[in-house]
Every structure is written in C-alpha cells, then in structure tokens.
C-alpha cells in the first residue's frame, strides 16, 4: 500500500445568478459525445483510487488532511519541463520546498460524462462538488456556452465564474508536473487545458487533476470523456499539455489564497509568470527546435507580454513546422496578433478559415470586425460585430465595438 494523503474539503454553497463571460486569448474546448455506453454511473478506472461520493448540502467542518508517514524517494518518471528562473533575481531567497508525499487524492468529487463540447461545464461541476456545491453540466452549459454551437470555453470565463460560488481560480502559464502535484497535495484541484489525445486532428479538452501516485507514475484525473479516476502517466500528461503553454487553473477558497500563492512563488505575479514561461519555452526550443507546440507556446508568451511582432514570428515558425487543423479553435491569439501589428488581411484570412471549419465562432467574427474596421470598411465591421453577438451573446468586446461605432445591436 503506498503512502498517501487523502484530503477532504467541504463547503455549502448558495447558487446565484449566471456568470459573466470574459473575452481572452486562451481557449479550451471539448470534443464529441463519449462512446456509446458511457454513463455517469460507470465504474472507476483504477482499482486503488477512492470512489467519489456525492456531497450533501449540510454544513461540514473545515478540511483536514491525514498525517503522512516518512516518505520514500520518488521514482524516476518521464521527463517533464521544469520552470526556469527569470532574468531578474527574486527579492528574497526561495525557500526549499518540503518533500511531497508519494501520493495524494482529493475526495469527495463526483464525475459525469460530457455531452457535446461540454468538458468545461463538466470539469467545473466536478470541482464544485469537491467543495460541496452541486451544479450539473445542464445548468452550467448556458452560462459558459449560451449558443450550443459554440465549441470552446475560455479560461477567463472560469476565473469570472467561480467567485459567484465562494471560490477562486487563476490562470497560470508555464506549469510543471511538480507544481501541479504540490497544489493537489495541498488540497487544491487543478483544471488543465490539453489535447484529448494524440490524433492528427486533435481536439482541445479540459481535465480535472484530483490526485497523483508516484508509485504508478502519473496523475489521477477526472475526465469527462474517459471516466473517473483515470491514471494519466506524467509523460503523457506533459505531451498533451505542451501545446497549451502548460497552462493550469488551481481552484481554491479565498481564505486559502496565501497557501496557493506560496506554492506558485514568483508565478503568483502574472508579468513574472509570463517572462518565466517564455524563458522555459525558449530553452525547450533549443532542445526541440522542430516542435511546433514549443514555438506556438513561445508565441503565446510573447503575446501575453505584449510583443505582438515576436508572437507572430513564433507562430509562423510553428505554422511552417505544422499545427493541427483545429489549433486556432482553442487559442486564437495569432489572429489578434496580426490585427495588432496591422496585418489585417492576414487576420481576415485566418479568421475566415477558422469560421469555415468551426461554424459558430464569435471571437473570430470579432477579429474579422476589427480587421474591417481598421481597413475602413465600417459597414462590414458592424455586420461582423453583430454576427459575433449572435454566436456568443456574452461577447462584451463585440457589444462595446458596436456602441463605439454608434450602431444598434
């Protein structure tokens, strides 16, 4: 029997109004319905993991963690990128992190299989259940995706949503296996945008990390497509994660924020986080110069830092190497970057191509509107902004653009 930490955290939540939708660059979406026969009551995927049970609505005591016996050395696992230090030294020395337990598992947590493109809603539902709050994907879908044709949910939408239920999350770039393990060991579930699998026509997917087991060499995830308590080897986890800038979202209660920030260290500051993520992927580019995902993530980091010309150059390097057809369904900053540097024709070309494959795509409609407006075609811009709101009624930037142009909705 492996050494493990089993953490219980409970909270009674009051359900209130729908969440605000926030525009941002980093997207993550889901695929199709799971295979036939997958039902919420399906057995767990691993024998050793504890089965989650539904949370009652009764008030519960503060979370506690069982004591962990003396730890054994961690086994060697698949290589994973570790964060690099920023060029500027920290103001104070970084304390030596405490040793991690061999395993950790967060409970209780429900599981559900997703309906069409609903991994964000299901992942949110599963995390809420860990904190004693019950919401189904059917309740969450119209909040995150009011248009059922919408194929993605952006991480900032999750950031805006959780505070309505007494919780917080933050978007952190350039993560590592180590930091995700530390967050889970401290009692915090982590949402990660990744590829669902390694198929050439890959689709984006959210997963909830609820545990890890070094003896078995992987994370334990609740996956809305694959099932509950799925063991995802560390190397596989990293491979599916790299295209998304190693982005992650820990979910926690406000009173626990100091603990989360202590784990994040310098990454608690967004600007330093972006700089460190850029340094990480630049180092990886030296090791893997033909890795399109590494170059795309370099572009992501440059975009976040406001260097749009450098972001475009990195994107074009990734494009030459080769990206999956749906890459810009989930991270559409290249289109915004082309608009930001004044290459509006290229922005139009990319946005049009994505709309042709995705159909409903409010953000790309908005970028087309930006391009037309900058080129002086105001009528076309207004038409695109209006279409963007048809695709996503909560797309605030499109609404603001129409107001700026004095156009009716």
N, C-alpha and C positions, 0 to 999 in steps of 0.2 A: 504494500500500500504506500503510495507516495505521500510525501509531506505536502499538506495543502492548507490554504487559507480559504475559509468559506465565509463570505461576508453577507450579512443581511441588512438591507436598508429599506425602511418603510415610511410612507407618508400618506396621509389622507389629503386628497386634492379636491378642490371645488372647480367644476367645469364652467368656464366662462366663454365669452364670445370668440369668434374666429380670429385666426392670426393674420397679421399684416404680411403682405407679400413684398419682399425686398429684392430689388434688382442687383445683380452682381455678376462677376465673370465666371466663377467656378460652378459648373453644373454637374449633377449626377442624376442618373435615371435608372430605370429598370427595364427588364425585358418582357417577355410574353408570360402568359399564364404558365404555372408549373405543369409538369407532365400529369397526364390523367391518373387519378387515384390518389393524388396528394391531398390530404385533408388535414385540418388543424389538429386532429387527434392522433396523427401518425406517431409511431414510437420514436424515441430519441435515437440519434445516430451513433452515439458512443455508449459503451456499457458502463464506463466508470463515472461519467458525468451525472450530476444530480438532476433529476427531472424537476423542471419548474412547475410551481403550482399557482393557481390564480390567487391574487391578493384580495383580501377582504377590505371593506371600506372602514372598518373600525380603526380608531387611533391606535398607533403602535409605538413602542418605546424607541429611543434613539438607536441607531445601528451599532452593532458590536461586532468585533472580529475575534475569532478564536485564536489563542496563543499558538505560535508556530514553533515546533521543536528545532534543534540545531540543524542548520541547512547543510546539504551535501553540495559539492561543486556542480554547477550546471554542465550538462553535456554539450559537446560541440554541435552546433546546428548549421543550417545553410547560411552562407554569407549574407549579411544584410548591411545596407549603408548606415553608417553612424554619422551623427551630426558633426560638422566641423566648426571650429571656433571662428568667430568673426574677427575681422582685422583689428577692431578696437578691443582692448582688454577690458574685462569686467572691472567695475569699481571695487568690488570686494572679491576675495578668493572664493572659488566654487567649492562648497563643502563636499566631502567624499560621500557618495550615495550609500545608503545602507544596503546590505545584501538582500536580494529578493528571495522569497520562498520558492520552492521548486514548482509549486502550482498554486493557482488561485481560481476561484469560481464564484461568480456573483449570483445570488438567489434571493428571492424567487424572481422568475422572469417568464412571462408567457411567450408562446410562439404562435404565429399564424402564417399560412401560405398566402402569398400575394395574389391579387387579381391584376389585370393588365396594367403595367407600368406603375405599380403601386408600392415599390420597395421602400420609398421614403416614408410613406404613411405607415407601413407595417413596422419598419425599424423604429419609428417614433413611438408607435403603440407599444412595442416590446420594451423600450426604455422606460416609458411612463409606467408600465406595470411593475417594474423593479422598484419604483418609488411609490407604489401603492395607488396609482391612478389608472382608471380603466377608460380607455377610448379605443374604438375599433377602427380599422382602416376605412370602413364605410363612412365613419364620422369624420375622419381626417382627410380623405381624398378631396372633398370640395373646398377645404381650407388651402391645401397645397396645390391642387390642380383643379380649379373650377371648370376648366374645359377638359373633358375626358380625353380629348385628342392630344393634349399636352404630354410630351414624353419625358420630361425632366423636372426635377425639383432642385433648386439651388441651395447650397449650404446656408447662405444668409437667411433663407426662409426658416430654417430650423432655429437659427440664432434668434430670430424675431418671435418664433412660436413658443419656445419653452418657458420664458418668463411668465406667460399667462397662467402657467400651472405651477408656479413657485420654483422653477428650475432655471438653470443657466447652461449655456454652452458657448464655446468659442471656436473659431476656425484657426487651426494651427497648420503651418506648412512645414515640409521637410522633416517629417517624423521618422521614428526608428522603431524597430522591434522592442528595444529596451524601454523607450518612453511609454509605449502602449502597455507593456507589461507592468510598469510602475504604477500607471494610472489604475489599471484593473486591480492590482494587488492592494491599492489604497481604497478600493471600493467604488470606483467610478467606471461605469460602462462607457465604451468608446464607439462612436459611429465612424466608419471609414467608407469613402467612395472608392470603388475599384472596378476592374473589369469583372464580369460574371465568370468568364472562362477565357481560354486562350484561342478561341475560334478566330479565323481571319476577319470575319465580320462581327467583331466583338461588340457587346452592349455594356453600358455602364450599370453599376449596381451598388446599392448601399448594404453594408453588413454591420451587425452589432457584435462587438467583441465583448464577451461576458466572462472569459476565463483564459487560462493558458496552462500548459503542462509540459515542463521541460523534459520530463522522462519520455514523453511521447513526441516531443519536438514540435509543438505547434500551439496555435490559438484555438480556443473553443468559441465558435461563433454561432449566433442565432441568425440563420439565413432564410429569408422569405421565399427563396426558390428551392434551396437544397434541404432545409429542415432545421430542427432544433439541435443544439449541442454538436455541431459539425466540427470535427478536428481538421483545421487547415494548417498544414505544415508551414513553419516560418518562412522557408524559401519560396514556397508557392504564394503565400500571403504577400511577400515583398514583390514578386513578379507581377501580380495582379494589381498592385498598388502604385507602382512606379510612374505610370502614365498620368496619375493624378497628383503629382508633386508630393507624394507621401503625405497627403492632407488627412487630418483627423479632427474629430469633434468630441471631446470628453463632455459628459453631461453630469451636472452636479447641483447640489443645493447651494444657495447664496452663502450660507454660513461656512461652507466647505471651500470657498474660493481661495483663501490663503493656502490651504494644503495643495490645491491644484496648481496655483501659481508657483509654489515652491518646487513642485515636480517639474514644471515647464522651464524654470530657470530663466535664462535670457530670452527664451521663446515667448515668455509672457508679454514682451513688448513687440507689437506687430512689426515695426520697422526693423528691429534687430532680427526678428524671426525671418523676414523676407531676405535680409542680407545673408543670414546663415544658410538658408535654403539654397540661395544662389550659389554660395561657395561650395555647398555639398554637391550640387549637380554639375558644377564646373569641374570639380575633382573627378566625379564619375565619368564625365565626358573624356577625360584623359585616359581613363581605364577602358571606356566603352565608346569609342568615337563614332561607331556606326549604330548606336542605339537611338532610334527616333524618339522614344519616350524621354530619354535623358535630355535631348535637345528641346523637346517640347516643354519640359519642366523648367529648363533654363529660361525659355521664353516666358513661361508663367511667372517666374520670379522677377524677371525684368519688368513685366507688365505691372506687377504689384508695386514695384519700386518706382513706377512712372517713367521708365526709359523705354518708350514705345518703339523707337527705331531699333534698338538692340533686341527687343522682343520679337519684332518682325523678322530680323535676320536669323534668330534662333529658330523661329517657326519655319522659315523657308528651308533651313538646313534639315529640320525634321521631315518636312514635306518631301524633299528630294530623297531622303533615305526610305521613306514610306510609312504612312499612317493608316490606320483602319478607316474604312469609309465613313463610319459614324463618329469619328473623333470629335468633330465640332458640334455634335448634338449635345455634348456634355460640358465642353469647355470652349466657349465661343469668343474668348478674348482676341484671337487673331483678327477676327473681323473688326472688332472695336479698335484694335491697334492700327489697322490700315486706315480706318476713318480718322484716328487721332493724328496720324502723320500726314494726312491729306491725300492718300491714295484711295480716293473714293470709288474709282472704277473697280479696283481690285476688291474692295469691300462689297460692292454690289455683286460681283461675280461669285464670291464665296457664299454670301448670304442667299443668293438665288439658288445655288446648288444645294444648300442645306434644306431650304424650304421645299425644293422639289422632292427630296427623299423623306423628310420628316412630316411634311404637310402642315400641321399646326405648329407654329414656331414664332411666338410673339416677339422674342428677343431679336431674332433675325429680321423680322419685319421692322422692328425699331431701328436696327442698324441700317437697313435699306432707307428708311426715312431720314436718318442722319445724313447718309450719303447724298440723297436727292436734295435735301435742304442746303447742304454745303455747296452743291453744284448749281444752285439757283432755281431748281425745279420745285417750287413750293407746293404746287398742286399735287404732284406725285408724292412729295413728302407727307402732306396731310393725309393722303389716301393710305399710305403705309402705316402711319401712326394710328389711324382708325382701325386698320386691319390688325395691328398689333394688339389693340384692346379687345377685338373680337376673339383673338386667340387666347388672350390672358387678360381678363377684366381687371386684375390687380396690378398690372404693369404700370406703376406710378410714373416712370420716366416718359412713357408714351403720352399719358394724360397731361403731364407738365409741358411736353413739347407742343401739343395741340393748344394749350392755354397760351403759351408763349407766342404762337402764330395767330392767335385770335380766332381759332377755328372751333366750331362746335364738335362735340364728341360724336 
